[in-house]
Amino acid sequence: MQPSLIRRQLGGLVPPKIATPSLLSSGTGGGLGPLVNFYSKLPKGPAATSAAGGIKARFFNGKNASAAPLLFTILGIFGLGYTIDYQMHLKHHKNHAH
């Protein structure tokens, strides 16, 4: 195999400063010590679950589940729409009545 082919195949698996073509294509296996040392220091087992869950996990799941954010969003959109509509209506009456 060509060194460039090995580098391309292992590009996502092995960090580039550890997997040099001279270490991987020497054939003896003795030059793999830095590579084995690097991977032996990595954590083993499944990845830890993250505590972040977003808005859905915070407000709608679990023991503190509530629909308050949804209600406040609906009321906020209604209030904003009502305010805009009212202002447009006032502009309509500015120069002439019904």
C-alpha positions in Angstrom: 0.0 0.0 0.0 1.1 3.5 -0.7 1.7 5.8 2.3 -0.9 8.3 1.0 -3.5 5.6 0.8 -2.8 4.6 4.4 -2.9 8.2 5.5 -6.3 8.7 3.8 -7.8 5.5 5.2 -6.7 6.3 8.8 -7.3 10.0 8.6 -10.4 10.0 10.8 -9.2 7.3 13.1 -5.6 8.2 14.0 -4.4 11.7 14.8 -2.0 12.9 12.0 1.1 13.6 14.2 1.0 10.0 15.6 0.2 8.1 12.4 3.1 8.9 10.2 3.7 6.8 7.1 7.1 5.7 8.4 5.6 4.3 11.6 2.7 2.5 9.9 4.5 1.1 6.8 7.7 -0.1 8.5 6.4 -3.6 8.9 8.0 -4.4 12.2 5.2 -3.1 14.5 7.8 -1.7 16.9 7.0 1.9 15.8 3.4 1.6 16.9 4.3 2.3 20.6 3.2 6.0 20.5 0.0 5.0 18.8 -0.8 2.4 21.4 0.2 4.8 24.2 -2.2 7.4 22.8 -5.2 5.1 22.6 -4.5 3.5 26.0 -5.0 6.9 27.6 -8.5 7.4 26.1 -11.5 6.8 28.4 -13.1 3.4 28.1 -16.8 2.4 28.2 -19.9 4.2 27.1 -20.0 7.9 26.8 -21.5 9.8 29.8 -25.0 11.1 29.2 -25.3 14.8 29.0 -27.5 16.8 31.4 -28.5 19.3 28.8 -31.9 18.4 27.2 -33.2 21.7 26.0 -36.5 23.4 26.5 -38.6 20.2 26.1 -36.6 18.3 28.8 -36.6 21.3 31.2 -40.3 22.2 31.0 -42.3 19.3 29.6 -40.6 16.2 31.0 -39.8 15.1 34.5 -41.3 16.0 37.9 -41.7 19.7 37.2 -43.6 19.3 33.9 -45.7 22.3 33.1 -47.4 23.8 30.1 -46.7 27.3 31.3 -44.0 28.1 28.7 -46.4 27.1 25.9 -49.2 29.2 27.4 -46.9 32.2 27.8 -45.7 31.9 24.2 -49.3 31.8 23.0 -50.3 34.8 25.1 -47.2 36.7 24.0 -47.9 36.2 20.3 -51.6 37.1 20.9 -50.6 40.3 22.8 -48.1 41.3 20.1 -50.6 40.7 17.4 -53.3 42.6 19.2 -51.0 45.6 19.8 -50.0 45.8 16.1 -53.7 45.5 15.1 -54.7 48.2 17.5 -52.0 50.6 16.3 -53.0 50.0 12.7 -56.6 50.7 13.6 -55.6 54.0 15.3 -53.7 55.0 12.2 -56.9 54.3 10.2 -58.9 56.7 12.4 -56.3 59.4 12.5 -57.7 61.4 9.6 -61.3 60.1 9.2 -63.8 58.4 11.4 -65.9 55.3 10.5 
